[in-house]
Amino acid sequence: MSINFQKTGNIINASFDDPDAHNLLYDSLKQYTQSNPYVLTGTSTDVIQVITNKITLPTNLGNTFYLMAKVSPAWSPSHGHSTTNDGKATIWYYLSKTTGTSASSFDSAVCYHSNNWIAPGVWKTTIDVSTYKEFSIRINTYSDGTKSVTCKFWDFKMIPAPYFAKGFISNQSAINIKPSSIVSPSINEY
């Protein structure tokens, strides 16, 4: 593990890089970055794409997860086409009770959009990991049915709550040190 410090004014920002943390972040779409996004284009009123294989959920890290992603041009306020949603996007996850099913099969689908985030592109969610074993990610964009729309997606992550820290980047967790407080994520040793 390595720790890096940077000072800006009275604030010292530190990040630690845990080589094992990457396996806990479900960052299976790490190849999609801002400079190399996943591009979803279409003319349908509901353009849909499932973009991951099934990913196994951990059973030892609780039921709370943070789903994170970035999009251009913007997140849609709801699912379905309207003039407000035209060319915007939603993100979903598909939950499966059994393992080994195809990415597009699911027992429960959950849609996340700009009305239910805790921060732009960050959603807190509860998944009963004793019931649901795997998940996959689905994305949507919306058109009026005739014109072509395009959304670009990147930085997809599903992070178990014990490993989530505000400002999370890839497999690094942030520690903010201020004159009156130290804020850091929980660190679990096994």
C-alpha positions as CSV (number, residue, x, y, z in Angstrom):
1,M,0.0,0.0,0.0
2,S,1.3,3.5,-0.8
3,I,0.1,6.9,0.5
4,N,0.5,10.2,-1.3
5,F,0.0,13.6,0.2
6,Q,-0.8,17.0,-1.4
7,K,-1.3,20.3,0.4
8,T,-3.6,23.1,-0.8
9,G,-3.8,26.0,1.6
10,N,-4.6,24.5,5.1
11,I,-5.9,21.3,3.6
12,I,-3.8,18.2,3.2
13,N,-5.3,15.6,0.9
14,A,-4.0,12.0,1.1
15,S,-4.8,9.0,-1.0
16,F,-3.9,5.5,-0.4
17,D,-3.6,2.9,-3.1
18,D,-4.6,-0.6,-1.9
19,P,-3.7,-3.2,-4.5
20,D,-6.3,-5.6,-3.2
21,A,-9.1,-3.0,-3.2
22,H,-9.6,-3.1,-6.9
23,N,-11.1,-6.6,-6.6
24,L,-13.7,-5.2,-4.2
25,L,-14.9,-2.3,-6.5
26,Y,-16.6,-4.3,-9.3
27,D,-14.9,-2.0,-11.7
28,S,-15.3,-4.5,-14.5
29,L,-15.8,-1.7,-17.0
30,K,-12.6,0.1,-16.2
31,Q,-11.8,0.3,-19.9
32,Y,-14.5,3.0,-20.3
33,T,-12.9,6.3,-19.4
34,Q,-13.7,9.9,-20.3
35,S,-11.3,9.6,-23.2
36,N,-12.6,6.2,-24.2
37,P,-16.3,6.2,-23.2
38,Y,-19.0,3.6,-23.9
39,V,-21.1,5.2,-26.7
40,L,-24.8,4.5,-26.9
41,T,-26.5,5.8,-30.0
42,G,-30.0,5.2,-31.5
43,T,-33.3,6.6,-32.7
44,S,-35.6,4.5,-30.5
45,T,-37.7,6.1,-27.8
46,D,-35.9,3.7,-25.4
47,V,-32.4,2.9,-26.5
48,I,-31.2,0.0,-24.3
49,Q,-27.8,-1.8,-23.8
50,V,-26.7,-4.2,-21.2
51,I,-22.9,-3.6,-21.0
52,T,-21.5,-6.0,-18.5
53,N,-21.3,-9.7,-17.9
54,K,-22.8,-10.9,-14.6
55,I,-20.7,-9.8,-11.7
56,T,-20.9,-11.8,-8.4
57,L,-21.9,-9.8,-5.4
58,P,-19.9,-10.3,-2.2
59,T,-21.7,-11.8,0.8
60,N,-19.3,-10.6,3.5
61,L,-19.5,-6.8,3.0
62,G,-23.1,-6.0,3.9
63,N,-26.1,-5.0,1.7
64,T,-25.3,-1.4,1.0
65,F,-23.5,-0.4,-2.2
66,Y,-22.8,2.7,-4.2
67,L,-23.3,2.7,-7.9
68,M,-21.3,5.3,-9.7
69,A,-21.0,6.4,-13.3
70,K,-20.5,9.5,-15.5
71,V,-22.4,10.5,-18.6
72,S,-22.5,13.1,-21.3
73,P,-24.7,15.0,-22.0
74,A,-26.7,14.5,-18.7
75,W,-28.7,12.1,-16.5
76,S,-32.4,11.9,-17.2
77,P,-34.9,12.9,-14.5
78,S,-36.9,9.7,-15.1
79,H,-37.2,6.6,-17.3
80,G,-39.0,6.9,-20.7
81,H,-39.0,9.5,-23.5
82,S,-40.3,13.0,-22.9
83,T,-39.0,16.4,-24.1
84,T,-37.2,16.7,-20.8
85,N,-35.5,13.3,-21.2
86,D,-34.6,13.7,-24.9
87,G,-31.0,12.6,-25.4
88,K,-30.4,12.1,-21.7
89,A,-29.6,8.8,-19.9
90,T,-30.5,6.5,-17.1
91,I,-28.5,3.6,-15.6
92,W,-29.9,0.4,-14.2
93,Y,-28.7,-2.7,-12.6
94,Y,-30.1,-6.2,-13.2
95,L,-30.1,-8.5,-10.2
96,S,-30.1,-12.3,-10.5
97,K,-30.9,-14.8,-7.9
98,T,-28.8,-17.5,-9.6
99,T,-25.3,-17.4,-11.0
100,G,-24.2,-18.1,-14.5
101,T,-27.2,-16.5,-16.2
102,S,-26.9,-14.2,-19.3
103,A,-26.2,-10.6,-18.6
104,S,-29.6,-9.5,-19.9
105,S,-31.5,-11.9,-17.7
106,F,-32.7,-10.7,-14.3
107,D,-35.0,-11.3,-11.4
108,S,-35.2,-7.7,-10.4
109,A,-34.3,-4.5,-12.4
110,V,-33.6,-1.2,-10.7
111,C,-33.4,2.2,-12.5
112,Y,-31.3,5.1,-11.3
113,H,-31.5,8.6,-12.7
114,S,-30.9,12.2,-11.6
115,N,-33.8,12.3,-9.2
116,N,-32.5,9.6,-6.9
117,W,-28.8,10.2,-6.7
118,I,-27.0,11.2,-3.5
119,A,-24.6,13.3,-5.7
120,P,-24.4,13.7,-9.4
121,G,-23.8,10.2,-10.8
122,V,-23.6,8.5,-7.3
123,W,-26.5,6.4,-6.0
124,K,-26.7,4.6,-2.7
125,T,-28.5,1.3,-2.9
126,T,-29.4,-1.7,-0.8
127,I,-29.2,-5.2,-2.3
128,D,-30.2,-8.3,-0.3
129,V,-27.0,-10.3,-1.1
130,S,-28.6,-13.4,0.6
131,T,-31.2,-13.4,-2.2
132,Y,-29.4,-11.8,-5.2
133,K,-26.1,-13.4,-6.2
134,E,-25.1,-11.4,-9.3
135,F,-25.7,-8.1,-11.1
136,S,-25.1,-6.5,-14.5
137,I,-25.3,-2.9,-15.7
138,R,-27.8,-1.6,-18.2
139,I,-27.8,1.9,-19.7
140,N,-30.6,3.8,-21.6
141,T,-31.0,7.0,-23.6
142,Y,-34.2,8.4,-25.1
143,S,-35.2,9.8,-28.5
144,D,-38.4,11.0,-30.0
145,G,-38.3,7.9,-32.2
146,T,-36.9,9.7,-35.3
147,K,-33.8,11.7,-34.5
148,S,-30.5,10.0,-33.5
149,V,-29.3,10.6,-29.9
150,T,-25.9,9.7,-28.4
151,C,-24.8,9.4,-24.8
152,K,-21.3,8.7,-23.6
153,F,-20.7,6.7,-20.4
154,W,-17.5,6.1,-18.3
155,D,-16.2,5.5,-14.8
156,F,-18.7,2.7,-13.9
157,K,-18.4,1.3,-10.4
158,M,-20.3,-0.7,-7.9
159,I,-18.6,-0.2,-4.5
160,P,-19.5,-2.0,-1.2
161,A,-20.2,0.6,1.5
162,P,-17.1,-0.3,3.6
163,Y,-14.9,0.7,0.7
164,F,-16.7,3.8,-0.4
165,A,-15.3,7.3,0.2
166,K,-16.6,10.5,-1.3
167,G,-14.4,11.5,-4.2
168,F,-13.5,7.9,-4.9
169,I,-11.2,7.4,-7.9
170,S,-10.5,4.0,-9.4
171,N,-8.9,1.9,-6.7
172,Q,-7.8,4.8,-4.5
173,S,-9.7,6.0,-1.4
174,A,-9.5,9.6,-0.2
175,I,-8.4,10.8,3.3
176,N,-9.1,14.5,3.9
177,I,-7.1,16.1,6.8
178,K,-8.3,19.5,8.0
179,P,-7.2,21.5,11.0
180,S,-10.2,20.3,13.0
181,S,-10.9,16.9,11.7
182,I,-9.6,13.8,9.8
183,V,-12.1,12.1,7.4
184,S,-11.3,8.7,6.1
185,P,-13.1,5.6,4.8
186,S,-13.3,2.6,7.0
187,I,-10.4,0.2,6.6
188,N,-11.1,-3.4,7.2
189,E,-8.3,-6.0,7.8
190,Y,-8.9,-9.6,7.2
